[in-house]
């Protein structure tokens, strides 16, 4: 029997939460860390000094963690999707013709 060190799921019908990250932000953080790993490998293969590579990656990882946790606190589980959807709603609907409205009152 193995004992897990991390508690991932909080209960039934509740979003997955891990160390304060909610729902899709766990995947954002994982994808960002994977991208940083690939960036480190590319920089190392290109011959960049190891300490410079580490400095770049640690700095980028710090920014990544701060931004992902900030988005998780600000938007919550579904808030970011709602924010992006709200941006796509037009603020004004313009009509340059009355033809659309004149046909509404006609009865057969």
Protein Blocks (a to p, Z undefined) as FASTA:
>chain_A
ZZdfbdfbfbehiacdeehiahjlmmmmmmmmmmmmmmmmmmmmnopafklmmmmmmmmm
mmmmmmmmmmmmmnommlmmmmmmmmmpcfbdcdfbfklmmmmmpcZZ
